[in-house]
Amino acid sequence: MKQRWSVIEEANALACNAFRNGFLEDLHAGKYSQLLEDNTLARITDAEMKKLMVESSKQFAALLTLKEQDPDKYWQFIKFYNQTYCKDWQK
């Protein structure tokens, strides 16, 4: 499959995959609190941030490996994510 996606569309798909249905989604699913409106308060602990970064890095690594090993499958993935989850995002 020939690449027909812009760099931003590729980045959108990668970011969506790395953060969707993972730990960040779990954090987001909690109840709203007025404390979230206070920018002087932390919203995430150091341990949570580390977990989020490690998890998302693993997702990025898996996709970058796929891009190297099976470019056609990688671009099919990018197409799927763009059409399914990122169609209304910045292009």
PyMOL Python script that loads the backbone (N, CA, C, O; Angstrom):
from pymol import cmd

cmd.read_pdbstr("""\
ATOM      1  N   MET A   1       0.855  -1.185   0.000  1.00  0.00           N
ATOM      2  CA  MET A   1       0.000   0.000   0.000  1.00  0.00           C
ATOM      3  C   MET A   1       0.892   1.236   0.000  1.00  0.00           C
ATOM      4  O   MET A   1       1.797   1.350   0.826  1.00  0.00           O
ATOM      5  N   LYS A   2       0.650   2.123  -0.886  1.00  0.00           N
ATOM      6  CA  LYS A   2       1.425   3.355  -0.980  1.00  0.00           C
ATOM      7  C   LYS A   2       0.941   4.353   0.074  1.00  0.00           C
ATOM      8  O   LYS A   2      -0.257   4.488   0.322  1.00  0.00           O
ATOM      9  N   GLN A   3       1.892   5.039   0.677  1.00  0.00           N
ATOM     10  CA  GLN A   3       1.536   6.045   1.680  1.00  0.00           C
ATOM     11  C   GLN A   3       0.761   7.173   1.012  1.00  0.00           C
ATOM     12  O   GLN A   3       1.228   7.777   0.047  1.00  0.00           O
ATOM     13  N   ARG A   4      -0.425   7.448   1.537  1.00  0.00           N
ATOM     14  CA  ARG A   4      -1.216   8.571   1.043  1.00  0.00           C
ATOM     15  C   ARG A   4      -1.677   9.438   2.205  1.00  0.00           C
ATOM     16  O   ARG A   4      -2.674  10.154   2.106  1.00  0.00           O
ATOM     17  N   TRP A   5      -0.954   9.367   3.285  1.00  0.00           N
ATOM     18  CA  TRP A   5      -1.341  10.090   4.491  1.00  0.00           C
ATOM     19  C   TRP A   5      -0.294  11.143   4.795  1.00  0.00           C
ATOM     20  O   TRP A   5       0.899  10.913   4.599  1.00  0.00           O
ATOM     21  N   SER A   6      -0.732  12.291   5.271  1.00  0.00           N
ATOM     22  CA  SER A   6       0.211  13.347   5.653  1.00  0.00           C
ATOM     23  C   SER A   6       0.916  12.940   6.948  1.00  0.00           C
ATOM     24  O   SER A   6       0.508  11.997   7.627  1.00  0.00           O
ATOM     25  N   VAL A   7       1.970  13.666   7.268  1.00  0.00           N
ATOM     26  CA  VAL A   7       2.703  13.401   8.508  1.00  0.00           C
ATOM     27  C   VAL A   7       1.787  13.594   9.714  1.00  0.00           C
ATOM     28  O   VAL A   7       1.853  12.817  10.666  1.00  0.00           O
ATOM     29  N   ILE A   8       0.945  14.604   9.686  1.00  0.00           N
ATOM     30  CA  ILE A   8       0.043  14.841  10.826  1.00  0.00           C
ATOM     31  C   ILE A   8      -0.989  13.714  10.933  1.00  0.00           C
ATOM     32  O   ILE A   8      -1.351  13.321  12.042  1.00  0.00           O
ATOM     33  N   GLU A   9      -1.461  13.193   9.815  1.00  0.00           N
ATOM     34  CA  GLU A   9      -2.408  12.081   9.873  1.00  0.00           C
ATOM     35  C   GLU A   9      -1.737  10.818  10.410  1.00  0.00           C
ATOM     36  O   GLU A   9      -2.345  10.053  11.158  1.00  0.00           O
ATOM     37  N   GLU A  10      -0.494  10.609  10.027  1.00  0.00           N
ATOM     38  CA  GLU A  10       0.260   9.471  10.567  1.00  0.00           C
ATOM     39  C   GLU A  10       0.449   9.647  12.070  1.00  0.00           C
ATOM     40  O   GLU A  10       0.250   8.707  12.840  1.00  0.00           O
ATOM     41  N   ALA A  11       0.834  10.855  12.486  1.00  0.00           N
ATOM     42  CA  ALA A  11       1.033  11.134  13.914  1.00  0.00           C
ATOM     43  C   ALA A  11      -0.271  10.982  14.694  1.00  0.00           C
ATOM     44  O   ALA A  11      -0.267  10.459  15.809  1.00  0.00           O
ATOM     45  N   ASN A  12      -1.383  11.433  14.120  1.00  0.00           N
ATOM     46  CA  ASN A  12      -2.688  11.282  14.777  1.00  0.00           C
ATOM     47  C   ASN A  12      -2.986   9.815  15.051  1.00  0.00           C
ATOM     48  O   ASN A  12      -3.405   9.457  16.152  1.00  0.00           O
ATOM     49  N   ALA A  13      -2.771   8.970  14.050  1.00  0.00           N
ATOM     50  CA  ALA A  13      -3.055   7.541  14.207  1.00  0.00           C
ATOM     51  C   ALA A  13      -2.145   6.918  15.261  1.00  0.00           C
ATOM     52  O   ALA A  13      -2.598   6.116  16.078  1.00  0.00           O
ATOM     53  N   LEU A  14      -0.867   7.281  15.246  1.00  0.00           N
ATOM     54  CA  LEU A  14       0.070   6.741  16.227  1.00  0.00           C
ATOM     55  C   LEU A  14      -0.312   7.163  17.642  1.00  0.00           C
ATOM     56  O   LEU A  14      -0.339   6.339  18.557  1.00  0.00           O
ATOM     57  N   ALA A  15      -0.606   8.444  17.817  1.00  0.00           N
ATOM     58  CA  ALA A  15      -0.964   8.952  19.149  1.00  0.00           C
ATOM     59  C   ALA A  15      -2.277   8.343  19.628  1.00  0.00           C
ATOM     60  O   ALA A  15      -2.399   7.954  20.789  1.00  0.00           O
ATOM     61  N   CYS A  16      -3.247   8.261  18.742  1.00  0.00           N
ATOM     62  CA  CYS A  16      -4.534   7.674  19.112  1.00  0.00           C
ATOM     63  C   CYS A  16      -4.356   6.238  19.586  1.00  0.00           C
ATOM     64  O   CYS A  16      -4.927   5.835  20.600  1.00  0.00           O
ATOM     65  N   ASN A  17      -3.559   5.465  18.845  1.00  0.00           N
ATOM     66  CA  ASN A  17      -3.327   4.081  19.236  1.00  0.00           C
ATOM     67  C   ASN A  17      -2.584   3.989  20.554  1.00  0.00           C
ATOM     68  O   ASN A  17      -2.886   3.121  21.373  1.00  0.00           O
ATOM     69  N   ALA A  18      -1.627   4.861  20.771  1.00  0.00           N
ATOM     70  CA  ALA A  18      -0.812   4.797  21.982  1.00  0.00           C
ATOM     71  C   ALA A  18      -1.600   5.154  23.234  1.00  0.00           C
ATOM     72  O   ALA A  18      -1.304   4.647  24.316  1.00  0.00           O
ATOM     73  N   PHE A  19      -2.589   6.013  23.101  1.00  0.00           N
ATOM     74  CA  PHE A  19      -3.292   6.490  24.281  1.00  0.00           C
ATOM     75  C   PHE A  19      -4.728   5.993  24.418  1.00  0.00           C
ATOM     76  O   PHE A  19      -5.280   6.005  25.518  1.00  0.00           O
ATOM     77  N   ARG A  20      -5.327   5.564  23.340  1.00  0.00           N
ATOM     78  CA  ARG A  20      -6.718   5.110  23.373  1.00  0.00           C
ATOM     79  C   ARG A  20      -6.794   3.717  24.001  1.00  0.00           C
ATOM     80  O   ARG A  20      -5.943   2.864  23.750  1.00  0.00           O
ATOM     81  N   ASN A  21      -7.814   3.505  24.813  1.00  0.00           N
ATOM     82  CA  ASN A  21      -8.067   2.196  25.429  1.00  0.00           C
ATOM     83  C   ASN A  21      -6.909   1.718  26.293  1.00  0.00           C
ATOM     84  O   ASN A  21      -6.696   0.514  26.433  1.00  0.00           O
ATOM     85  N   GLY A  22      -6.174   2.633  26.860  1.00  0.00           N
ATOM     86  CA  GLY A  22      -5.071   2.281  27.738  1.00  0.00           C
ATOM     87  C   GLY A  22      -5.217   2.979  29.075  1.00  0.00           C
ATOM     88  O   GLY A  22      -6.323   3.316  29.497  1.00  0.00           O
ATOM     89  N   PHE A  23      -4.100   3.191  29.730  1.00  0.00           N
ATOM     90  CA  PHE A  23      -4.091   3.783  31.064  1.00  0.00           C
ATOM     91  C   PHE A  23      -4.657   5.207  31.066  1.00  0.00           C
ATOM     92  O   PHE A  23      -5.374   5.584  31.993  1.00  0.00           O
ATOM     93  N   LEU A  24      -4.344   5.990  30.049  1.00  0.00           N
ATOM     94  CA  LEU A  24      -4.880   7.353  29.994  1.00  0.00           C
ATOM     95  C   LEU A  24      -6.407   7.327  29.930  1.00  0.00           C
ATOM     96  O   LEU A  24      -7.077   8.145  30.560  1.00  0.00           O
ATOM     97  N   GLU A  25      -6.939   6.393  29.174  1.00  0.00           N
ATOM     98  CA  GLU A  25      -8.393   6.246  29.086  1.00  0.00           C
ATOM     99  C   GLU A  25      -8.964   5.897  30.462  1.00  0.00           C
ATOM    100  O   GLU A  25     -10.035   6.376  30.834  1.00  0.00           O
ATOM    101  N   ASP A  26      -8.240   5.060  31.216  1.00  0.00           N
ATOM    102  CA  ASP A  26      -8.680   4.715  32.572  1.00  0.00           C
ATOM    103  C   ASP A  26      -8.719   5.956  33.468  1.00  0.00           C
ATOM    104  O   ASP A  26      -9.663   6.143  34.236  1.00  0.00           O
ATOM    105  N   LEU A  27      -7.694   6.797  33.364  1.00  0.00           N
ATOM    106  CA  LEU A  27      -7.670   8.023  34.169  1.00  0.00           C
ATOM    107  C   LEU A  27      -8.811   8.956  33.779  1.00  0.00           C
ATOM    108  O   LEU A  27      -9.443   9.581  34.631  1.00  0.00           O
ATOM    109  N   HIS A  28      -9.056   9.034  32.501  1.00  0.00           N
ATOM    110  CA  HIS A  28     -10.098   9.918  31.979  1.00  0.00           C
ATOM    111  C   HIS A  28     -11.499   9.446  32.386  1.00  0.00           C
ATOM    112  O   HIS A  28     -12.414  10.260  32.504  1.00  0.00           O
ATOM    113  N   ALA A  29     -11.666   8.166  32.596  1.00  0.00           N
ATOM    114  CA  ALA A  29     -12.986   7.589  32.881  1.00  0.00           C
ATOM    115  C   ALA A  29     -13.480   7.877  34.294  1.00  0.00           C
ATOM    116  O   ALA A  29     -14.636   7.591  34.607  1.00  0.00           O
ATOM    117  N   GLY A  30     -12.643   8.429  35.141  1.00  0.00           N
ATOM    118  CA  GLY A  30     -13.065   8.711  36.513  1.00  0.00           C
ATOM    119  C   GLY A  30     -14.088   9.825  36.597  1.00  0.00           C
ATOM    120  O   GLY A  30     -14.425  10.453  35.594  1.00  0.00           O
ATOM    121  N   LYS A  31     -14.574  10.061  37.794  1.00  0.00           N
ATOM    122  CA  LYS A  31     -15.559  11.107  38.021  1.00  0.00           C
ATOM    123  C   LYS A  31     -14.924  12.492  37.937  1.00  0.00           C
ATOM    124  O   LYS A  31     -13.750  12.670  38.261  1.00  0.00           O
ATOM    125  N   TYR A  32     -15.704  13.453  37.506  1.00  0.00           N
ATOM    126  CA  TYR A  32     -15.279  14.846  37.455  1.00  0.00           C
ATOM    127  C   TYR A  32     -15.142  15.391  38.877  1.00  0.00           C
ATOM    128  O   TYR A  32     -15.913  15.038  39.769  1.00  0.00           O
ATOM    129  N   SER A  33     -14.159  16.247  39.068  1.00  0.00           N
ATOM    130  CA  SER A  33     -13.973  16.929  40.342  1.00  0.00           C
ATOM    131  C   SER A  33     -13.664  18.388  40.068  1.00  0.00           C
ATOM    132  O   SER A  33     -12.941  18.701  39.122  1.00  0.00           O
ATOM    133  N   GLN A  34     -14.201  19.282  40.883  1.00  0.00           N
ATOM    134  CA  GLN A  34     -13.904  20.711  40.735  1.00  0.00           C
ATOM    135  C   GLN A  34     -12.418  20.984  40.952  1.00  0.00           C
ATOM    136  O   GLN A  34     -11.901  22.001  40.488  1.00  0.00           O
ATOM    137  N   LEU A  35     -11.735  20.094  41.646  1.00  0.00           N
ATOM    138  CA  LEU A  35     -10.300  20.261  41.855  1.00  0.00           C
ATOM    139  C   LEU A  35      -9.541  20.266  40.526  1.00  0.00           C
ATOM    140  O   LEU A  35      -8.444  20.818  40.440  1.00  0.00           O
ATOM    141  N   LEU A  36     -10.116  19.661  39.502  1.00  0.00           N
ATOM    142  CA  LEU A  36      -9.477  19.639  38.188  1.00  0.00           C
ATOM    143  C   LEU A  36      -9.371  21.032  37.581  1.00  0.00           C
ATOM    144  O   LEU A  36      -8.558  21.263  36.686  1.00  0.00           O
ATOM    145  N   GLU A  37     -10.184  21.951  38.061  1.00  0.00           N
ATOM    146  CA  GLU A  37     -10.170  23.324  37.552  1.00  0.00           C
ATOM    147  C   GLU A  37      -9.022  24.148  38.134  1.00  0.00           C
ATOM    148  O   GLU A  37      -8.713  25.223  37.620  1.00  0.00           O
ATOM    149  N   ASP A  38      -8.398  23.663  39.186  1.00  0.00           N
ATOM    150  CA  ASP A  38      -7.309  24.393  39.854  1.00  0.00           C
ATOM    151  C   ASP A  38      -5.969  23.979  39.249  1.00  0.00           C
ATOM    152  O   ASP A  38      -5.459  22.898  39.542  1.00  0.00           O
ATOM    153  N   ASN A  39      -5.403  24.838  38.408  1.00  0.00           N
ATOM    154  CA  ASN A  39      -4.138  24.536  37.726  1.00  0.00           C
ATOM    155  C   ASN A  39      -2.931  24.457  38.659  1.00  0.00           C
ATOM    156  O   ASN A  39      -1.849  24.050  38.237  1.00  0.00           O
ATOM    157  N   THR A  40      -3.106  24.838  39.908  1.00  0.00           N
ATOM    158  CA  THR A  40      -1.986  24.748  40.851  1.00  0.00           C
ATOM    159  C   THR A  40      -1.883  23.355  41.462  1.00  0.00           C
ATOM    160  O   THR A  40      -0.896  23.049  42.131  1.00  0.00           O
ATOM    161  N   LEU A  41      -2.884  22.507  41.244  1.00  0.00           N
ATOM    162  CA  LEU A  41      -2.894  21.147  41.789  1.00  0.00           C
ATOM    163  C   LEU A  41      -2.490  20.140  40.711  1.00  0.00           C
ATOM    164  O   LEU A  41      -2.837  20.289  39.539  1.00  0.00           O
ATOM    165  N   ALA A  42      -1.766  19.136  41.124  1.00  0.00           N
ATOM    166  CA  ALA A  42      -1.394  18.067  40.197  1.00  0.00           C
ATOM    167  C   ALA A  42      -2.636  17.241  39.864  1.00  0.00           C
ATOM    168  O   ALA A  42      -3.519  17.054  40.702  1.00  0.00           O
ATOM    169  N   ARG A  43      -2.685  16.755  38.631  1.00  0.00           N
ATOM    170  CA  ARG A  43      -3.810  15.936  38.213  1.00  0.00           C
ATOM    171  C   ARG A  43      -3.402  14.484  38.023  1.00  0.00           C
ATOM    172  O   ARG A  43      -4.248  13.609  37.839  1.00  0.00           O
ATOM    173  N   ILE A  44      -2.099  14.235  38.067  1.00  0.00           N
ATOM    174  CA  ILE A  44      -1.578  12.896  37.832  1.00  0.00           C
ATOM    175  C   ILE A  44      -0.322  12.725  38.678  1.00  0.00           C
ATOM    176  O   ILE A  44       0.486  13.647  38.789  1.00  0.00           O
ATOM    177  N   THR A  45      -0.162  11.568  39.265  1.00  0.00           N
ATOM    178  CA  THR A  45       1.008  11.326  40.112  1.00  0.00           C
ATOM    179  C   THR A  45       2.222  10.981  39.255  1.00  0.00           C
ATOM    180  O   THR A  45       2.081  10.689  38.067  1.00  0.00           O
ATOM    181  N   ASP A  46       3.405  11.013  39.847  1.00  0.00           N
ATOM    182  CA  ASP A  46       4.628  10.627  39.132  1.00  0.00           C
ATOM    183  C   ASP A  46       4.545   9.167  38.677  1.00  0.00           C
ATOM    184  O   ASP A  46       4.966   8.835  37.569  1.00  0.00           O
ATOM    185  N   ALA A  47       4.009   8.310  39.525  1.00  0.00           N
ATOM    186  CA  ALA A  47       3.877   6.893  39.173  1.00  0.00           C
ATOM    187  C   ALA A  47       2.913   6.712  38.002  1.00  0.00           C
ATOM    188  O   ALA A  47       3.160   5.898  37.112  1.00  0.00           O
ATOM    189  N   GLU A  48       1.819   7.464  38.002  1.00  0.00           N
ATOM    190  CA  GLU A  48       0.865   7.380  36.894  1.00  0.00           C
ATOM    191  C   GLU A  48       1.482   7.895  35.596  1.00  0.00           C
ATOM    192  O   GLU A  48       1.271   7.317  34.530  1.00  0.00           O
ATOM    193  N   MET A  49       2.244   8.983  35.691  1.00  0.00           N
ATOM    194  CA  MET A  49       2.891   9.540  34.508  1.00  0.00           C
ATOM    195  C   MET A  49       3.894   8.550  33.926  1.00  0.00           C
ATOM    196  O   MET A  49       3.975   8.373  32.710  1.00  0.00           O
ATOM    197  N   LYS A  50       4.652   7.911  34.803  1.00  0.00           N
ATOM    198  CA  LYS A  50       5.616   6.911  34.346  1.00  0.00           C
ATOM    199  C   LYS A  50       4.894   5.760  33.655  1.00  0.00           C
ATOM    200  O   LYS A  50       5.310   5.321  32.583  1.00  0.00           O
ATOM    201  N   LYS A  51       3.819   5.271  34.260  1.00  0.00           N
ATOM    202  CA  LYS A  51       3.047   4.175  33.671  1.00  0.00           C
ATOM    203  C   LYS A  51       2.505   4.578  32.301  1.00  0.00           C
ATOM    204  O   LYS A  51       2.565   3.795  31.353  1.00  0.00           O
ATOM    205  N   LEU A  52       1.988   5.771  32.200  1.00  0.00           N
ATOM    206  CA  LEU A  52       1.457   6.276  30.938  1.00  0.00           C
ATOM    207  C   LEU A  52       2.539   6.345  29.861  1.00  0.00           C
ATOM    208  O   LEU A  52       2.312   5.928  28.726  1.00  0.00           O
ATOM    209  N   MET A  53       3.705   6.866  30.211  1.00  0.00           N
ATOM    210  CA  MET A  53       4.793   7.010  29.241  1.00  0.00           C
ATOM    211  C   MET A  53       5.351   5.651  28.814  1.00  0.00           C
ATOM    212  O   MET A  53       5.622   5.438  27.632  1.00  0.00           O
ATOM    213  N   VAL A  54       5.523   4.740  29.757  1.00  0.00           N
ATOM    214  CA  VAL A  54       6.043   3.406  29.427  1.00  0.00           C
ATOM    215  C   VAL A  54       5.053   2.677  28.516  1.00  0.00           C
ATOM    216  O   VAL A  54       5.446   2.082  27.512  1.00  0.00           O
ATOM    217  N   GLU A  55       3.775   2.726  28.873  1.00  0.00           N
ATOM    218  CA  GLU A  55       2.750   2.052  28.063  1.00  0.00           C
ATOM    219  C   GLU A  55       2.692   2.621  26.650  1.00  0.00           C
ATOM    220  O   GLU A  55       2.649   1.869  25.676  1.00  0.00           O
ATOM    221  N   SER A  56       2.691   3.948  26.536  1.00  0.00           N
ATOM    222  CA  SER A  56       2.592   4.556  25.209  1.00  0.00           C
ATOM    223  C   SER A  56       3.860   4.326  24.390  1.00  0.00           C
ATOM    224  O   SER A  56       3.782   4.148  23.174  1.00  0.00           O
ATOM    225  N   SER A  57       5.013   4.325  25.030  1.00  0.00           N
ATOM    226  CA  SER A  57       6.264   4.044  24.311  1.00  0.00           C
ATOM    227  C   SER A  57       6.263   2.637  23.729  1.00  0.00           C
ATOM    228  O   SER A  57       6.755   2.421  22.621  1.00  0.00           O
ATOM    229  N   LYS A  58       5.715   1.683  24.467  1.00  0.00           N
ATOM    230  CA  LYS A  58       5.616   0.310  23.953  1.00  0.00           C
ATOM    231  C   LYS A  58       4.721   0.257  22.718  1.00  0.00           C
ATOM    232  O   LYS A  58       5.022  -0.452  21.758  1.00  0.00           O
ATOM    233  N   GLN A  59       3.626   1.004  22.747  1.00  0.00           N
ATOM    234  CA  GLN A  59       2.729   1.039  21.593  1.00  0.00           C
ATOM    235  C   GLN A  59       3.427   1.667  20.375  1.00  0.00           C
ATOM    236  O   GLN A  59       3.334   1.152  19.261  1.00  0.00           O
ATOM    237  N   PHE A  60       4.126   2.785  20.609  1.00  0.00           N
ATOM    238  CA  PHE A  60       4.861   3.428  19.510  1.00  0.00           C
ATOM    239  C   PHE A  60       5.925   2.486  18.950  1.00  0.00           C
ATOM    240  O   PHE A  60       6.074   2.372  17.733  1.00  0.00           O
ATOM    241  N   ALA A  61       6.656   1.820  19.819  1.00  0.00           N
ATOM    242  CA  ALA A  61       7.715   0.898  19.393  1.00  0.00           C
ATOM    243  C   ALA A  61       7.150  -0.236  18.542  1.00  0.00           C
ATOM    244  O   ALA A  61       7.741  -0.612  17.530  1.00  0.00           O
ATOM    245  N   ALA A  62       6.018  -0.770  18.951  1.00  0.00           N
ATOM    246  CA  ALA A  62       5.402  -1.855  18.189  1.00  0.00           C
ATOM    247  C   ALA A  62       5.018  -1.387  16.787  1.00  0.00           C
ATOM    248  O   ALA A  62       5.212  -2.112  15.811  1.00  0.00           O
ATOM    249  N   LEU A  63       4.481  -0.187  16.692  1.00  0.00           N
ATOM    250  CA  LEU A  63       4.086   0.311  15.381  1.00  0.00           C
ATOM    251  C   LEU A  63       5.289   0.692  14.520  1.00  0.00           C
ATOM    252  O   LEU A  63       5.270   0.476  13.308  1.00  0.00           O
ATOM    253  N   LEU A  64       6.317   1.245  15.116  1.00  0.00           N
ATOM    254  CA  LEU A  64       7.520   1.568  14.343  1.00  0.00           C
ATOM    255  C   LEU A  64       8.207   0.298  13.849  1.00  0.00           C
ATOM    256  O   LEU A  64       8.783   0.283  12.761  1.00  0.00           O
ATOM    257  N   THR A  65       8.145  -0.756  14.642  1.00  0.00           N
ATOM    258  CA  THR A  65       8.675  -2.050  14.207  1.00  0.00           C
ATOM    259  C   THR A  65       7.853  -2.584  13.037  1.00  0.00           C
ATOM    260  O   THR A  65       8.405  -3.091  12.061  1.00  0.00           O
ATOM    261  N   LEU A  66       6.527  -2.466  13.143  1.00  0.00           N
ATOM    262  CA  LEU A  66       5.658  -2.898  12.051  1.00  0.00           C
ATOM    263  C   LEU A  66       5.962  -2.109  10.776  1.00  0.00           C
ATOM    264  O   LEU A  66       5.990  -2.677   9.684  1.00  0.00           O
ATOM    265  N   LYS A  67       6.188  -0.808  10.916  1.00  0.00           N
ATOM    266  CA  LYS A  67       6.498   0.037   9.751  1.00  0.00           C
ATOM    267  C   LYS A  67       7.750  -0.463   9.037  1.00  0.00           C
ATOM    268  O   LYS A  67       7.820  -0.449   7.808  1.00  0.00           O
ATOM    269  N   GLU A  68       8.724  -0.899   9.807  1.00  0.00           N
ATOM    270  CA  GLU A  68       9.973  -1.411   9.245  1.00  0.00           C
ATOM    271  C   GLU A  68       9.795  -2.797   8.623  1.00  0.00           C
ATOM    272  O   GLU A  68      10.309  -3.069   7.538  1.00  0.00           O
ATOM    273  N   GLN A  69       9.070  -3.661   9.314  1.00  0.00           N
ATOM    274  CA  GLN A  69       8.980  -5.064   8.912  1.00  0.00           C
ATOM    275  C   GLN A  69       7.874  -5.367   7.907  1.00  0.00           C
ATOM    276  O   GLN A  69       8.012  -6.276   7.088  1.00  0.00           O
ATOM    277  N   ASP A  70       6.782  -4.615   7.963  1.00  0.00           N
ATOM    278  CA  ASP A  70       5.656  -4.870   7.068  1.00  0.00           C
ATOM    279  C   ASP A  70       4.969  -3.538   6.733  1.00  0.00           C
ATOM    280  O   ASP A  70       3.893  -3.241   7.253  1.00  0.00           O
ATOM    281  N   PRO A  71       5.596  -2.743   5.864  1.00  0.00           N
ATOM    282  CA  PRO A  71       5.062  -1.405   5.553  1.00  0.00           C
ATOM    283  C   PRO A  71       3.609  -1.413   5.068  1.00  0.00           C
ATOM    284  O   PRO A  71       2.833  -0.529   5.429  1.00  0.00           O
ATOM    285  N   ASP A  72       3.239  -2.396   4.260  1.00  0.00           N
ATOM    286  CA  ASP A  72       1.855  -2.433   3.779  1.00  0.00           C
ATOM    287  C   ASP A  72       0.865  -2.571   4.930  1.00  0.00           C
ATOM    288  O   ASP A  72      -0.142  -1.865   4.978  1.00  0.00           O
ATOM    289  N   LYS A  73       1.149  -3.465   5.841  1.00  0.00           N
ATOM    290  CA  LYS A  73       0.279  -3.654   7.011  1.00  0.00           C
ATOM    291  C   LYS A  73       0.259  -2.395   7.873  1.00  0.00           C
ATOM    292  O   LYS A  73      -0.790  -2.017   8.394  1.00  0.00           O
ATOM    293  N   TYR A  74       1.408  -1.749   8.025  1.00  0.00           N
ATOM    294  CA  TYR A  74       1.500  -0.501   8.804  1.00  0.00           C
ATOM    295  C   TYR A  74       0.591   0.575   8.207  1.00  0.00           C
ATOM    296  O   TYR A  74      -0.183   1.201   8.930  1.00  0.00           O
ATOM    297  N   TRP A  75       0.680   0.793   6.890  1.00  0.00           N
ATOM    298  CA  TRP A  75      -0.123   1.842   6.266  1.00  0.00           C
ATOM    299  C   TRP A  75      -1.604   1.482   6.257  1.00  0.00           C
ATOM    300  O   TRP A  75      -2.452   2.374   6.265  1.00  0.00           O
ATOM    301  N   GLN A  76      -1.926   0.208   6.241  1.00  0.00           N
ATOM    302  CA  GLN A  76      -3.325  -0.187   6.396  1.00  0.00           C
ATOM    303  C   GLN A  76      -3.830   0.187   7.787  1.00  0.00           C
ATOM    304  O   GLN A  76      -4.965   0.635   7.952  1.00  0.00           O
ATOM    305  N   PHE A  77      -2.965  -0.007   8.783  1.00  0.00           N
ATOM    306  CA  PHE A  77      -3.291   0.386  10.156  1.00  0.00           C
ATOM    307  C   PHE A  77      -3.522   1.894  10.243  1.00  0.00           C
ATOM    308  O   PHE A  77      -4.504   2.342  10.836  1.00  0.00           O
ATOM    309  N   ILE A  78      -2.612   2.680   9.647  1.00  0.00           N
ATOM    310  CA  ILE A  78      -2.735   4.142   9.662  1.00  0.00           C
ATOM    311  C   ILE A  78      -4.056   4.550   9.005  1.00  0.00           C
ATOM    312  O   ILE A  78      -4.777   5.404   9.521  1.00  0.00           O
ATOM    313  N   LYS A  79      -4.359   3.942   7.880  1.00  0.00           N
ATOM    314  CA  LYS A  79      -5.617   4.229   7.182  1.00  0.00           C
ATOM    315  C   LYS A  79      -6.816   3.914   8.081  1.00  0.00           C
ATOM    316  O   LYS A  79      -7.724   4.734   8.220  1.00  0.00           O
ATOM    317  N   PHE A  80      -6.816   2.723   8.692  1.00  0.00           N
ATOM    318  CA  PHE A  80      -7.920   2.318   9.565  1.00  0.00           C
ATOM    319  C   PHE A  80      -8.116   3.310  10.714  1.00  0.00           C
ATOM    320  O   PHE A  80      -9.237   3.747  10.974  1.00  0.00           O
ATOM    321  N   TYR A  81      -7.037   3.661  11.392  1.00  0.00           N
ATOM    322  CA  TYR A  81      -7.163   4.571  12.532  1.00  0.00           C
ATOM    323  C   TYR A  81      -7.628   5.955  12.106  1.00  0.00           C
ATOM    324  O   TYR A  81      -8.430   6.583  12.797  1.00  0.00           O
ATOM    325  N   ASN A  82      -7.129   6.430  10.975  1.00  0.00           N
ATOM    326  CA  ASN A  82      -7.564   7.736  10.488  1.00  0.00           C
ATOM    327  C   ASN A  82      -9.033   7.733  10.123  1.00  0.00           C
ATOM    328  O   ASN A  82      -9.753   8.679  10.444  1.00  0.00           O
ATOM    329  N   GLN A  83      -9.480   6.704   9.469  1.00  0.00           N
ATOM    330  CA  GLN A  83     -10.879   6.647   9.040  1.00  0.00           C
ATOM    331  C   GLN A  83     -11.825   6.329  10.193  1.00  0.00           C
ATOM    332  O   GLN A  83     -12.984   6.742  10.177  1.00  0.00           O
ATOM    333  N   THR A  84     -11.338   5.599  11.189  1.00  0.00           N
ATOM    334  CA  THR A  84     -12.199   5.165  12.285  1.00  0.00           C
ATOM    335  C   THR A  84     -12.210   6.130  13.465  1.00  0.00           C
ATOM    336  O   THR A  84     -13.273   6.443  13.999  1.00  0.00           O
ATOM    337  N   TYR A  85     -11.041   6.601  13.872  1.00  0.00           N
ATOM    338  CA  TYR A  85     -10.942   7.389  15.107  1.00  0.00           C
ATOM    339  C   TYR A  85     -10.514   8.847  14.907  1.00  0.00           C
ATOM    340  O   TYR A  85     -10.838   9.697  15.736  1.00  0.00           O
ATOM    341  N   CYS A  86      -9.804   9.144  13.840  1.00  0.00           N
ATOM    342  CA  CYS A  86      -9.171  10.465  13.703  1.00  0.00           C
ATOM    343  C   CYS A  86      -9.749  11.306  12.573  1.00  0.00           C
ATOM    344  O   CYS A  86      -9.175  12.338  12.223  1.00  0.00           O
ATOM    345  N   LYS A  87     -10.863  10.891  11.999  1.00  0.00           N
ATOM    346  CA  LYS A  87     -11.363  11.583  10.814  1.00  0.00           C
ATOM    347  C   LYS A  87     -11.709  13.047  11.057  1.00  0.00           C
ATOM    348  O   LYS A  87     -11.684  13.844  10.120  1.00  0.00           O
ATOM    349  N   ASP A  88     -12.028  13.414  12.286  1.00  0.00           N
ATOM    350  CA  ASP A  88     -12.392  14.801  12.587  1.00  0.00           C
ATOM    351  C   ASP A  88     -11.237  15.570  13.253  1.00  0.00           C
ATOM    352  O   ASP A  88     -11.417  16.698  13.711  1.00  0.00           O
ATOM    353  N   TRP A  89     -10.066  14.951  13.298  1.00  0.00           N
ATOM    354  CA  TRP A  89      -8.906  15.620  13.893  1.00  0.00           C
ATOM    355  C   TRP A  89      -8.259  16.546  12.879  1.00  0.00           C
ATOM    356  O   TRP A  89      -8.577  16.503  11.690  1.00  0.00           O
ATOM    357  N   GLN A  90      -7.342  17.388  13.361  1.00  0.00           N
ATOM    358  CA  GLN A  90      -6.586  18.286  12.496  1.00  0.00           C
ATOM    359  C   GLN A  90      -5.820  17.492  11.443  1.00  0.00           C
ATOM    360  O   GLN A  90      -5.189  16.482  11.756  1.00  0.00           O
ATOM    361  N   LYS A  91      -5.878  17.948  10.209  1.00  0.00           N
ATOM    362  CA  LYS A  91      -5.164  17.284   9.112  1.00  0.00           C
ATOM    363  C   LYS A  91      -4.033  18.143   8.617  1.00  0.00           C
ATOM    364  O   LYS A  91      -3.318  17.751   7.695  1.00  0.00           O
TER     365      LYS A  91
END
""", "prot")
cmd.dss("prot")
cmd.show_as("cartoon", "prot")
cmd.util.cbc("prot")
cmd.orient("prot")
